[in-house]
Amino acid sequence: MGYFFIETMTEKDIKPVQAIERLSFDVHWSDEMYRRELRQPQVNRYLVARFSPTFPAPRGSPPLPTVRRKPFAVPLLDRLLGGGAPEPSPSSPSPAPDPMVGYAGIAVAVDEGHITTVAVHPSYRRRGIGELLLNGLIDLAVEMHAAMLTLEVRVSNLAAQNLYLKYGFVPTAQRPRYYDNGEDALIMWTEPLQSPAYQTRLGSLREQLFSRLRAQAEDQTTEPASLTTPVSP
């Protein structure tokens, strides 16, 4: 079928991100709003998820000021195939972007991380991409020294709530009429991210995710979904 992987979002990704945003949300950000967020990496970080029919070649990401560990996407690909793809030679041209299938963002204030958005292209939902992005955000939260993570989710969005519950997010309150249509938001928090209990839980869930994505990548009978709306530059 192919491979899903995540990368750091850059300003070149704004247009395809907006295409997915229009398919996912009623409220849309302008180009300038995204640029402003991306230009404050000490506070805001964004990831994009891409699809590749073959093992994705290493691209590298812009340096992040506070990153001290390998990003989640790198060990994920290593685990999928038992080793990374060969590094391109210095003279090799940069590969063209693979189609974008999702994106996600996080903001950190002091020691609290807030997941601001997670969206997956409708044609690629229920394939583990949202979970892949969530894992990337958890790693970013740790790299940015967040002790805990929080988010808001629509009270009607049971699929998202189930994913967050799976990853240790606990409902703590409701925010009345938070969304433009008047729907309430459910506020959820994790326990401390670095606690032994949470790290054990996270490790187990990642093993399950690795197995799922590996099986999908090796499944030659499954055709990749069609991106009915163009989302790549």
Buried (B, 14 or more C-beta within 10 A) or exposed (E): BBBBBBBBBEEEBBBBBBBBBEBBEEEEBEEEEBEEBBEEBEEBBBBBBBBBEEBBBEBEBEEBEEBEEEBBBBBBBBBBEEEBEEEBEEEEEEEEBBBBBBBBBBBBEEEBBBBBBBBBBBBBBEBBBBBBBBBBBBBBBBBBEBBBBBBBBBBEBEEBBEBBEEBBBEBEEEEEEBBEEEEBBBBBBBBBBEBEEBEEBBEEBBEEBBEBBBEBBEEEEEEBBEBEEEBBE
